């Protein structure tokens, strides 16, 4: 089946289409933040027109998508008006949080304002103990009154999170039924369905974020499927989740919180594929687009998966200052530094870059769409790293005079030259990203100098050389189609459903029957999702992990379940050995004489991966044209000046060619900067391999 993937970013919406003959077509359009679907439909129309013009027939590909609809709704407070219902007495849970402090000594510590105002937080008269005893039955009359009040007030969504509902969901389910009977137009998110895990505040935060964005995602999905149907595309959309699998629209619309990092996750999936094709086992993924940069460790060919995520931090780099989400996601560090990041003078009179972004509207000054403040893209243009006439293959001409004027105003304010100002912006972004990468690698016990860097995104290859030099990395891989790598990653992603349930169980009380009672329903739910996407039952696999800890500890570590029968001899001993190995690797020690327990059980139900090759991107490798396109002045701080630098066409390079830096290598959607101390060549898959001295 032909596949067409789109990735909606903050600045550009990227597209990749795999034809039946293996050819991959790439495309890129400016995002439309006021209506993300508009850019998607524009790109789909333009791509389908190219294909139909080539073969003169109707084309109806499978559509896969990654979106920022959920992320932007939370970050920009553009979700629907939402109410919150919890066990009576806990209405202030969203404000009290866990009473933890991300800075012990800040007397004015602040957190993001909850997504639900206090006057829309309600208490339900009910109480279930931790072991399932109902000590107060649900007051249904009060719930009906709340539902009628919210209906009359025009509230569009409600989040329900009762104590211990992760294990005993009957009261939450009854609340859902009561709302459906008197307020059917209100979307209801139940914590027992969205996030059946321990820790009330984290569970409530996840459920509230889901409720806050669910009507938006439903409308977005319905609109896209309706418009695509008019274009002859009848198949349902598949959407990338934060954990690296795709799910059908019905699941995406029901649990949109699981899509909050869908675009970056698709990029990490593609980076893992590129690492394997390049013969690398472990790499550092560097994805820099127009709005943010994402760094991801990929050890042994697989991105690291985290069981929690934090968004909308009040302090961008302070863990604990945002909204916790109990969802599985590819573990990444995100920095507010992209091509559209705005440079300005700080209150101390120093240069600062970000976190404000020009986005797609008005965009950087060089886009000529009304932007007046200098951005990273403006700096890269003035330094010669990107060219105004070849940006996006020449389809999008950049406005150099506007970029120059914007940079000159900031330089005058800082009392430095425009050249030094532009280099300062470029170098400051590289410094921020290298520090973040070093921090993540150190926390994971990895020396970043030993890892190749895979750079992609529209701006990633532009900054990869500078980031690699700061980290001491000697090898950089820039794949073909780097500017739309996340969209390419979608083409190969498996249909996969990640599900979990908290059921504390001490290993000393191991009972296979109890465990099957937890895992079997999760597997059945996952198979429903995967088969609904058209995957045959015989092609579906299930893998299991558990969150374990010593009894009395406050946090868990993730351990894969042994691949053997739960009741087999030695199963518990093998699981315990895996736990001790993971514990020692993480903390450098083991704890003896303390009982171990499982808290949460997790399953991934997945279809097979697709195999995507980039060999036919851009007309195929090694085209019979001169790879040298010309030259232009480019600034390199190592040389202290602009130097006339050769410019090459990536698509025309062949594996026998060696390029000595400094050089610029252009793709349609991105540009690779090869510094003076590097050499570059392409491998058999046409990945550009840059080696630093």
C-alpha positions as CSV (number, residue, x, y, z in Angstrom):
1,X,0.0,0.0,0.0
2,X,1.2,3.5,-0.8
3,X,1.7,5.6,2.4
4,X,1.6,9.4,2.9
5,X,2.9,10.7,6.2
6,X,2.7,14.2,7.6
7,X,4.3,15.8,10.6
8,X,2.8,19.1,11.8
9,X,5.6,21.2,13.4
10,X,5.6,24.7,14.9
11,X,7.0,26.3,11.7
12,X,6.7,23.8,8.9
13,X,4.5,20.8,8.2
14,X,6.6,18.0,6.6
15,X,5.5,15.2,4.2
16,X,6.9,12.0,3.0
17,X,5.1,9.7,0.5
18,X,6.2,6.1,-0.2
19,X,5.1,4.9,-3.6
20,X,4.5,1.3,-4.6
21,X,7.9,1.2,-6.5
22,X,9.8,2.3,-3.4
23,X,10.3,5.9,-4.5
24,X,9.9,8.4,-1.6
25,X,8.6,11.9,-2.4
26,X,9.3,14.7,0.1
27,X,7.5,17.9,0.6
28,X,7.3,20.8,3.0
29,X,4.8,23.7,3.6
30,X,4.5,26.4,6.2
31,X,2.4,25.4,9.1
32,X,-0.9,27.2,9.8
33,X,-1.1,27.5,13.6
34,X,-4.6,28.9,13.6
35,X,-5.8,25.8,11.8
36,X,-3.2,23.0,11.5
37,X,-5.4,20.9,9.2
38,X,-5.1,23.6,6.5
39,X,-1.4,23.0,6.0
40,X,-1.9,19.3,6.1
41,X,-4.5,19.4,3.4
42,X,-2.4,21.8,1.3
43,X,0.6,19.4,1.4
44,X,-1.5,16.3,0.7
45,X,-3.1,18.0,-2.3
46,X,0.2,19.1,-3.7
47,X,1.8,15.7,-3.2
48,X,-1.1,13.8,-4.7
49,X,-1.2,16.1,-7.7
50,X,2.5,15.3,-8.3
51,X,1.8,11.5,-8.2
52,X,-1.4,11.7,-10.3
53,X,0.4,13.8,-12.9
54,X,3.0,11.2,-13.2
55,X,0.8,8.1,-13.7
56,X,-2.5,9.6,-14.7
57,X,-4.5,7.5,-12.2
58,X,-6.3,7.9,-8.9
59,X,-4.1,7.6,-5.9
60,X,-5.5,6.7,-2.4
61,X,-2.6,6.1,0.0
62,X,-2.7,5.2,3.7
63,X,-2.3,8.5,5.7
64,X,-0.2,8.6,8.8
65,X,0.2,11.7,11.0
66,X,2.1,13.3,13.8
67,X,0.6,16.5,15.3
68,X,1.2,19.4,17.7
69,X,-2.5,20.0,18.2
70,X,-2.4,18.4,21.7
71,X,1.0,20.0,22.7
72,X,0.1,23.5,21.6
73,X,-3.3,23.3,23.3
74,X,-1.6,22.6,26.6
75,X,1.3,25.0,26.2
76,X,-0.8,27.9,24.8
77,X,-3.9,27.3,27.0
78,X,-6.1,26.8,24.0
79,X,-8.0,23.8,25.1
80,X,-11.7,23.6,25.9
81,X,-13.2,24.7,29.2
82,X,-12.9,21.7,31.5
83,X,-14.2,20.6,34.9
84,X,-12.7,18.2,37.4
85,X,-14.4,15.7,39.6
86,X,-12.6,13.8,42.4
87,X,-13.5,12.2,45.7
88,X,-15.0,14.8,48.0
89,X,-12.3,16.5,50.1
90,X,-9.7,16.4,47.4
91,X,-10.9,19.2,45.1
92,X,-7.7,21.1,45.6
93,X,-5.5,18.3,44.4
94,X,-4.5,20.1,41.2
95,X,-3.2,23.1,43.3
96,X,-1.7,21.3,46.2
97,X,0.1,18.9,43.8
98,X,2.4,16.6,45.8
99,X,3.7,19.4,48.0
100,X,7.1,18.7,46.5
101,X,9.3,21.7,45.6
102,X,11.6,21.8,42.6
103,X,13.7,24.5,44.4
104,X,13.9,24.1,48.2
105,X,15.2,27.6,48.7
106,X,13.0,29.7,46.4
107,X,10.5,31.5,48.7
108,X,8.5,32.7,45.7
109,X,8.4,29.3,43.9
110,X,5.7,29.1,41.2
111,X,4.0,26.4,39.2
112,X,1.9,26.7,36.0
113,X,-1.7,27.5,36.7
114,X,-3.9,24.3,36.6
115,X,-5.8,23.7,33.4
116,X,-9.0,23.6,35.5
117,X,-10.0,26.7,37.5
118,X,-10.9,26.1,41.2
119,X,-14.6,26.9,40.7
120,X,-14.9,24.0,38.3
121,X,-13.4,21.4,40.7
122,X,-16.1,19.3,42.3
123,X,-16.2,16.6,45.0
124,X,-18.2,13.4,44.5
125,X,-19.5,11.8,47.7
126,X,-17.9,8.4,47.6
127,X,-15.1,6.5,49.2
128,X,-13.3,3.2,48.3
129,X,-10.4,2.0,50.4
130,X,-7.0,1.0,49.1
131,X,-8.1,-2.7,49.3
132,X,-11.4,-2.2,47.6
133,X,-13.9,-1.9,50.4
134,X,-16.7,0.5,49.7
135,X,-17.1,2.6,52.9
136,X,-19.3,5.2,51.2
137,X,-21.4,4.5,48.1
138,X,-21.5,7.0,45.3
139,X,-24.1,9.7,45.8
140,X,-25.6,9.6,42.3
141,X,-28.1,12.4,42.9
142,X,-25.1,14.8,43.6
143,X,-23.3,13.6,40.4
144,X,-26.5,14.2,38.3
145,X,-26.7,17.7,39.8
146,X,-23.1,18.5,38.9
147,X,-23.7,17.1,35.4
148,X,-26.7,19.4,34.9
149,X,-24.8,22.4,36.2
150,X,-21.9,21.8,33.9
151,X,-24.3,21.2,30.9
152,X,-26.1,24.5,31.6
153,X,-22.8,26.4,31.9
154,X,-21.6,25.1,28.5
155,X,-18.7,23.1,29.8
156,X,-17.4,20.9,27.1
157,X,-15.2,18.3,28.9
158,X,-14.8,16.8,32.4
159,X,-12.0,14.8,34.0
160,X,-12.8,12.3,36.7
161,X,-10.2,11.0,39.1
162,X,-11.3,9.2,42.2
163,X,-9.1,7.7,44.9
164,X,-7.9,4.2,44.2
165,X,-9.9,4.2,40.9
166,X,-6.8,2.8,39.1
167,X,-7.7,-0.6,40.7
168,X,-11.4,-0.2,41.6
169,X,-13.0,1.8,38.8
170,X,-16.7,1.1,39.4
171,X,-17.6,4.5,40.8
172,X,-15.7,6.4,38.0
173,X,-17.5,4.2,35.4
174,X,-20.9,5.0,37.0
175,X,-20.1,8.7,36.9
176,X,-19.4,8.3,33.2
177,X,-22.8,6.6,32.7
178,X,-24.6,9.3,34.7
179,X,-23.1,12.1,32.6
180,X,-24.0,10.3,29.4
181,X,-27.6,10.2,30.6
182,X,-28.1,13.9,31.3
183,X,-25.1,15.7,29.6
184,X,-24.2,13.6,26.6
185,X,-22.5,16.5,24.8
186,X,-19.9,16.7,27.5
187,X,-16.7,14.6,26.9
188,X,-15.8,12.5,29.9
189,X,-12.3,11.3,30.6
190,X,-12.0,8.7,33.3
191,X,-8.6,8.2,35.0
192,X,-9.3,4.4,35.2
193,X,-9.3,4.4,31.4
194,X,-6.8,7.1,30.6
195,X,-4.2,6.3,33.2
196,X,-4.9,3.4,35.5
197,X,-1.8,3.9,37.6
198,X,-0.9,4.8,41.2
199,X,-0.2,8.3,42.5
200,X,-3.3,10.4,42.6
201,X,-1.9,13.8,41.4
202,X,0.0,12.3,38.5
203,X,-3.1,10.4,37.4
204,X,-5.3,13.4,37.8
205,X,-2.9,15.7,35.9
206,X,-2.8,13.2,33.0
207,X,-6.6,12.8,32.9
208,X,-7.1,16.6,33.0
209,X,-4.7,17.1,30.1
210,X,-6.6,14.5,28.2
211,X,-10.0,16.0,28.9
212,X,-8.7,19.5,28.1
213,X,-7.6,18.5,24.6
214,X,-10.0,15.7,23.7
215,X,-12.7,17.8,22.0
216,X,-10.0,19.6,19.9
217,X,-8.5,16.3,18.8
218,X,-11.9,14.9,17.9
219,X,-12.7,17.9,15.8
220,X,-9.2,17.8,14.1
221,X,-9.5,14.1,13.3
222,X,-13.1,14.4,12.0
223,X,-12.2,17.4,9.9
224,X,-9.2,15.8,8.3
225,X,-10.9,12.4,7.6
226,X,-13.9,14.2,6.1
227,X,-11.7,16.4,3.8
228,X,-9.5,13.5,2.8
229,X,-12.5,11.4,2.0
230,X,-13.5,14.1,-0.5
231,X,-10.1,13.6,-2.1
232,X,-10.6,9.9,-2.6
233,X,-8.7,8.8,0.5
234,X,-11.1,6.5,2.3
235,X,-8.8,4.7,4.8
236,X,-8.7,5.9,8.4
237,X,-5.8,7.9,9.6
238,X,-3.1,6.4,11.8
239,X,-1.5,8.7,14.4
240,X,2.0,8.6,16.0
241,X,2.0,8.3,19.8
242,X,4.7,9.5,22.1
243,X,6.1,6.0,22.5
244,X,6.8,5.5,18.9
245,X,3.9,3.5,17.5
246,X,0.9,4.5,15.4
247,X,-2.8,4.0,16.4
248,X,-6.1,4.5,14.5
249,X,-8.0,7.8,14.8
250,X,-10.6,6.3,17.2
251,X,-7.8,5.7,19.7
252,X,-6.1,9.0,19.1
253,X,-9.3,11.0,19.6
254,X,-10.2,9.1,22.7
255,X,-6.8,9.4,24.5
256,X,-5.1,12.4,22.8
257,X,-2.7,12.9,25.8
258,X,-0.7,10.0,24.4
259,X,0.1,12.0,21.3
260,X,1.7,14.9,23.1
261,X,5.2,14.1,21.8
262,X,4.2,12.4,18.5
263,X,6.4,14.4,16.1
264,X,9.6,14.1,18.1
265,X,8.9,10.4,18.7
266,X,8.6,9.8,14.9
267,X,12.0,11.5,14.5
268,X,13.6,9.2,17.1
269,X,12.1,6.1,15.4
270,X,13.6,7.2,12.1
271,X,17.0,7.9,13.8
272,X,17.1,4.4,15.1
273,X,16.5,3.1,11.6
274,X,19.2,5.3,10.2
275,X,21.6,4.0,12.9
276,X,21.0,0.4,11.9
277,X,21.5,1.1,8.2
278,X,24.7,3.0,8.9
279,X,26.0,0.1,11.0
280,X,25.9,1.9,14.3
281,X,24.5,0.2,17.5
282,X,24.2,3.3,19.7
283,X,23.8,6.9,18.7
284,X,22.8,10.3,19.9
285,X,19.8,11.7,17.9
286,X,19.7,15.4,17.3
287,X,16.5,16.8,15.8
288,X,16.3,20.6,15.3
289,X,13.4,22.2,13.6
290,X,11.9,25.6,13.4
291,X,10.7,25.8,17.0
292,X,12.5,23.4,19.2
293,X,15.5,21.0,19.3
294,X,15.2,17.4,20.7
295,X,18.0,15.2,21.8
296,X,17.6,11.4,22.3
297,X,19.9,8.6,23.3
298,X,19.4,5.5,21.3
299,X,21.3,2.6,22.9
300,X,21.5,-0.7,21.1
301,X,19.3,0.4,18.3
302,X,16.2,1.3,20.3
303,X,15.2,4.7,21.8
304,X,14.9,4.8,25.5
305,X,11.3,4.7,26.8
306,X,10.2,6.6,29.8
307,X,7.0,5.9,31.8
308,X,6.3,9.5,32.6
309,X,6.7,12.9,31.0
310,X,6.5,16.5,32.1
311,X,5.1,19.4,30.0
312,X,4.4,23.1,30.4
313,X,7.2,23.7,32.9
314,X,7.2,27.0,34.7
315,X,11.0,26.8,34.7
316,X,12.0,25.2,31.4
317,X,14.9,23.2,32.8
318,X,13.6,22.5,36.3
319,X,12.1,19.0,36.7
320,X,9.0,19.2,38.8
321,X,7.9,22.7,37.7
322,X,5.3,21.5,35.1
323,X,2.4,19.1,34.6
324,X,3.4,15.4,35.1
325,X,1.9,13.0,32.6
326,X,1.9,9.2,33.2
327,X,2.2,8.1,29.6
328,X,4.9,6.0,27.9
329,X,7.1,8.2,25.7
330,X,10.5,8.1,24.1
331,X,12.9,9.7,26.5
332,X,14.1,13.0,25.1
333,X,15.4,16.3,26.2
334,X,13.7,19.2,24.5
335,X,15.2,22.7,24.2
336,X,13.4,25.9,23.1
337,X,15.9,26.5,20.4
338,X,14.9,26.1,16.8
339,X,15.4,28.0,13.6
340,X,12.6,30.4,14.6
341,X,14.0,31.1,18.1
342,X,14.2,34.9,18.7
343,X,17.5,36.6,19.7
344,X,17.3,39.6,22.0
345,X,19.1,41.6,24.6
346,X,18.7,40.3,28.1
347,X,18.0,42.5,31.2
348,X,21.7,42.2,32.0
349,X,22.6,43.6,28.6
350,X,23.7,40.3,27.2
351,X,22.7,38.3,24.1
352,X,20.0,35.7,24.7
353,X,18.3,33.3,22.3
354,X,14.8,31.9,22.9
355,X,12.6,30.6,24.4
356,X,10.3,33.0,22.4
357,X,9.9,31.7,18.8
358,X,8.7,33.5,15.7
359,X,7.0,30.2,14.6
360,X,5.4,30.1,11.2
361,X,3.6,33.4,11.5
362,X,5.2,35.8,11.2
363,X,8.3,33.6,11.1
364,X,12.0,34.8,11.0
365,X,12.6,38.2,9.5
366,X,14.1,36.5,6.4
367,X,10.8,34.8,5.6
368,X,9.5,38.2,4.5
369,X,6.1,37.7,6.3
370,X,6.3,40.6,8.8
371,X,8.8,39.3,11.3
372,X,11.1,42.1,12.6
373,X,13.2,40.3,15.3
374,X,16.3,38.4,14.4
375,X,16.2,34.6,14.8
376,X,18.5,31.6,14.5
377,X,17.5,31.2,10.8
378,X,18.4,34.8,10.1
379,X,21.8,34.3,11.7
380,X,22.4,31.1,9.7
381,X,21.5,33.0,6.5
382,X,23.8,35.9,7.1
383,X,26.7,33.5,8.1
384,X,26.3,31.8,4.7
385,X,25.2,28.4,6.1
386,X,21.9,28.6,4.2
387,X,21.3,30.3,0.9
388,X,18.4,32.6,0.1
389,X,18.0,31.1,-3.4
390,X,18.2,27.4,-2.6
391,X,16.1,27.3,0.6
392,X,13.5,24.5,0.2
393,X,15.0,23.8,-3.3
394,X,14.4,27.4,-4.3
395,X,10.6,27.2,-3.8
396,X,10.8,29.6,-0.8
397,X,13.1,32.6,-1.4
398,X,14.5,34.2,1.7
399,X,14.7,37.9,2.3
400,X,18.3,38.7,3.1
401,X,17.9,42.5,3.4
402,X,15.2,42.0,6.1
403,X,17.4,39.5,8.0
404,X,20.3,42.0,7.8
405,X,18.2,44.9,9.1
406,X,16.9,42.8,12.0
407,X,20.4,41.7,12.9
408,X,21.8,45.2,12.7
409,X,19.2,46.5,15.2
410,X,20.1,43.9,17.7
411,X,23.8,44.3,17.1
412,X,23.6,48.1,17.7
413,X,21.7,47.5,20.9
414,X,24.4,45.1,22.1
415,X,27.2,47.4,20.8
416,X,28.8,44.7,18.6
417,X,29.1,44.1,14.9
418,X,26.3,42.4,13.0
419,X,28.8,39.6,12.1
420,X,29.7,38.9,15.7
421,X,26.0,39.1,16.7
422,X,25.0,36.5,14.1
423,X,27.9,34.2,15.1
424,X,27.0,34.6,18.8
425,X,23.4,33.5,18.1
426,X,24.6,30.4,16.2
427,X,27.2,29.5,18.8
428,X,24.9,30.1,21.8
429,X,22.3,27.7,20.4
430,X,25.0,25.1,19.8
431,X,26.2,25.6,23.4
432,X,22.8,25.1,24.9
433,X,22.2,21.9,22.9
434,X,25.6,20.4,23.7
435,X,25.1,21.0,27.4
436,X,21.7,19.4,27.3
437,X,23.1,16.4,25.4
438,X,26.0,16.0,27.8
439,X,23.6,16.2,30.8
440,X,21.3,13.5,29.4
441,X,24.2,11.2,28.5
442,X,25.8,11.6,31.9
443,X,22.5,10.8,33.7
444,X,22.3,7.6,31.6
445,X,25.9,6.7,32.3
446,X,27.1,7.2,28.8
447,X,30.1,9.1,27.4
448,X,28.7,11.2,24.6
449,X,32.2,11.3,22.9
450,X,31.8,7.6,22.1
451,X,28.5,8.1,20.2
452,X,28.0,9.1,16.6
453,X,25.6,12.1,16.2
454,X,22.6,11.6,13.8
455,X,21.4,15.1,12.8
456,X,18.2,15.9,11.1
457,X,15.3,18.4,11.0
458,X,15.5,21.5,8.9
459,X,18.2,23.1,11.1
460,X,19.9,20.0,12.7
461,X,22.5,19.5,9.9
462,X,23.3,23.2,9.9
463,X,24.2,23.1,13.6
464,X,25.5,19.5,13.9
465,X,29.2,20.4,13.2
466,X,29.2,23.0,16.0
467,X,27.4,20.7,18.5
468,X,29.7,17.8,17.7
469,X,32.8,19.9,18.3
470,X,31.6,21.0,21.7
471,X,30.7,17.5,22.7
472,X,33.9,16.0,21.4
473,X,32.0,13.7,19.0
474,X,34.0,12.6,16.0
475,X,31.3,11.2,13.7
476,X,28.2,12.9,12.4
477,X,25.6,11.2,10.2
478,X,23.2,13.4,8.2
479,X,20.6,11.2,6.3
480,X,19.1,12.0,3.0
481,X,15.8,13.8,3.5
482,X,17.0,15.2,6.8
483,X,14.6,18.1,6.8
484,X,11.6,15.8,6.9
485,X,13.0,12.8,8.9
486,X,10.0,12.7,11.3
487,X,7.7,12.2,8.4
488,X,9.9,9.5,7.0
489,X,9.9,7.8,10.4
490,X,6.1,7.6,10.3
491,X,6.3,5.5,7.1
492,X,8.2,2.7,9.0
493,X,6.5,2.9,12.4
494,X,4.5,-0.1,13.6
495,X,0.9,0.0,14.7
496,X,1.3,-0.4,18.4
497,X,-0.7,0.1,21.6
498,X,0.9,0.7,24.9
499,X,-1.2,-0.1,28.0
500,X,-0.6,-0.3,31.7
501,X,-2.2,-1.1,35.0
502,X,-1.0,-0.7,38.6
503,X,-1.5,-3.8,40.7
504,X,1.1,-3.9,43.5
505,X,2.4,-7.5,44.1
506,X,5.3,-8.6,46.2
507,X,7.5,-11.2,44.5
508,X,7.2,-13.3,47.7
509,X,3.5,-13.5,46.9
510,X,3.9,-14.4,43.2
511,X,0.7,-15.8,41.8
512,X,0.5,-16.5,38.0
513,X,-3.3,-16.5,38.1
514,X,-3.5,-13.0,39.5
515,X,-0.9,-11.8,37.0
516,X,-2.8,-13.3,34.1
517,X,-5.9,-11.5,35.4
518,X,-4.0,-8.2,35.0
519,X,-2.1,-8.8,31.8
520,X,-4.6,-10.7,29.7
521,X,-7.2,-7.9,29.6
522,X,-4.4,-5.4,28.6
523,X,-3.3,-7.7,25.7
524,X,-6.9,-8.0,24.6
525,X,-7.4,-4.2,24.6
526,X,-4.2,-3.8,22.6
527,X,-5.1,-6.4,20.0
528,X,-8.4,-4.6,19.5
529,X,-6.5,-1.4,18.7
530,X,-4.0,-3.0,16.4
531,X,-6.5,-5.2,14.5
532,X,-8.7,-2.1,14.0
533,X,-5.8,-0.7,11.9
534,X,-5.9,-3.7,9.6
535,X,-3.1,-5.8,11.0
536,X,-3.8,-9.5,10.9
537,X,-4.0,-11.2,14.3
538,X,-1.2,-13.6,13.4
539,X,1.2,-10.7,12.8
540,X,0.7,-9.2,16.3
541,X,3.2,-9.6,19.1
542,X,3.1,-8.6,22.8
543,X,6.0,-7.6,25.0
544,X,5.9,-7.0,28.7
545,X,7.7,-4.8,31.2
546,X,7.1,-4.1,34.9
547,X,7.9,-1.2,37.3
548,X,9.6,-2.6,40.3
549,X,11.1,-1.3,43.6
550,X,12.1,-2.3,47.1
551,X,9.2,-2.2,49.4
552,X,9.0,1.2,51.0
553,X,10.8,3.0,48.2
554,X,9.0,5.9,46.5
555,X,10.0,5.3,42.9
556,X,10.3,2.3,40.5
557,X,12.6,1.2,37.7
558,X,11.5,-0.6,34.6
559,X,12.4,-4.2,34.0
560,X,11.5,-6.5,31.1
561,X,9.6,-9.7,32.0
562,X,11.5,-12.9,31.1
563,X,10.3,-14.5,27.9
564,X,8.9,-17.7,29.6
565,X,5.8,-18.9,31.3
566,X,4.8,-17.0,34.4
567,X,4.5,-20.3,36.3
568,X,7.7,-21.8,35.1
569,X,10.4,-22.8,37.6
570,X,13.0,-20.0,38.0
571,X,10.8,-17.2,36.6
572,X,10.8,-15.2,39.8
573,X,14.5,-15.7,40.3
574,X,15.3,-14.5,36.7
575,X,13.0,-11.4,37.2
576,X,14.7,-10.6,40.5
577,X,18.1,-10.9,38.9
578,X,17.1,-8.5,36.2
579,X,15.9,-6.1,38.8
580,X,19.1,-6.2,40.7
581,X,21.2,-5.7,37.5
582,X,19.1,-2.7,36.5
583,X,19.2,-1.3,40.0
584,X,23.0,-1.5,40.3
585,X,23.5,0.0,36.8
586,X,21.3,2.9,37.8
587,X,22.4,3.5,41.4
588,X,25.8,1.8,41.6
589,X,24.8,-0.5,44.4
590,X,22.3,-3.1,45.5
591,X,20.1,-3.4,48.6
592,X,20.1,-6.7,50.4
593,X,17.5,-8.0,52.9
594,X,14.7,-5.9,51.5
595,X,11.6,-7.3,49.8
596,X,11.0,-6.5,46.2
597,X,7.6,-5.7,44.6
598,X,6.0,-5.0,41.3
599,X,3.9,-1.9,41.2
600,X,2.8,-1.4,37.5
601,X,2.4,-3.9,34.7
602,X,2.9,-2.7,31.1
603,X,2.3,-4.3,27.7
604,X,3.1,-3.2,24.2
605,X,0.9,-4.9,21.6
606,X,2.4,-4.3,18.2
607,X,2.2,-5.1,14.5
608,X,5.3,-5.5,12.3
609,X,7.5,-2.7,11.3
610,X,7.7,-1.5,7.7
611,X,11.0,-1.3,5.9
612,X,11.7,2.1,4.5
613,X,14.8,2.9,2.4
614,X,15.8,6.4,1.5
615,X,17.7,5.3,-1.6
616,X,15.3,6.8,-4.1
617,X,14.8,10.2,-2.4
618,X,15.4,13.2,-4.6
619,X,15.7,11.3,-7.9
620,X,18.1,8.5,-6.6
621,X,21.7,8.5,-5.5
622,X,24.6,9.4,-7.7
623,X,22.7,11.4,-10.4
624,X,24.8,12.1,-13.4
625,X,25.3,15.8,-12.8
626,X,28.2,17.8,-11.4
627,X,27.9,17.6,-7.6
628,X,29.7,21.0,-7.3
629,X,27.0,23.7,-7.5
630,X,29.3,26.7,-7.0
631,X,30.6,28.6,-4.0
632,X,29.6,31.4,-1.6
633,X,31.2,33.3,1.4
634,X,30.6,31.4,4.6
635,X,31.8,32.4,8.1
636,X,33.8,30.0,10.2
637,X,34.9,31.2,13.7
638,X,37.9,28.8,13.6
639,X,39.2,30.8,10.7
640,X,38.0,34.1,12.1
641,X,36.5,35.3,8.8
642,X,34.2,34.6,5.8
643,X,35.9,32.3,3.3
644,X,34.8,31.3,-0.2
645,X,33.3,27.9,0.4
646,X,32.3,25.2,-2.1
647,X,28.7,24.2,-2.3
648,X,27.7,20.6,-3.2
649,X,24.5,18.8,-4.2
650,X,23.9,15.9,-1.8
651,X,21.8,14.0,-4.3
652,X,24.7,14.0,-6.9
653,X,27.4,12.7,-4.5
654,X,28.8,9.2,-4.9
655,X,30.5,7.0,-2.3
656,X,33.9,7.4,-3.9
657,X,34.0,11.2,-3.4
658,X,35.8,12.7,-0.4
659,X,35.0,16.3,0.5
660,X,37.4,18.3,2.6
661,X,35.9,21.0,4.7
662,X,35.0,23.8,4.7
663,X,32.1,22.9,2.5
664,X,28.3,23.3,2.3
665,X,26.2,20.3,1.2
666,X,22.7,21.1,0.2
667,X,19.6,19.0,0.3
668,X,16.2,20.3,-0.7
669,X,14.9,20.5,2.9
670,X,18.1,21.1,4.8
671,X,21.8,22.1,4.6
672,X,24.9,20.3,6.0
673,X,27.7,22.6,7.2
674,X,31.1,20.8,7.0
675,X,33.6,22.8,9.0
676,X,37.3,23.3,8.3
677,X,38.4,20.4,10.5
678,X,36.0,17.8,9.0
679,X,35.8,15.6,5.9
680,X,32.6,14.2,4.4
681,X,31.5,11.4,2.1
682,X,28.3,9.5,1.4
683,X,27.8,5.8,2.2
684,X,25.9,3.2,0.2
685,X,22.6,4.4,1.6
686,X,23.5,8.0,0.7
687,X,23.8,9.1,4.3
688,X,26.4,11.9,4.6
689,X,29.1,10.8,7.0
690,X,31.1,13.7,8.5
691,X,34.3,12.9,10.3
692,X,35.8,15.5,12.6
693,X,39.6,15.7,13.2
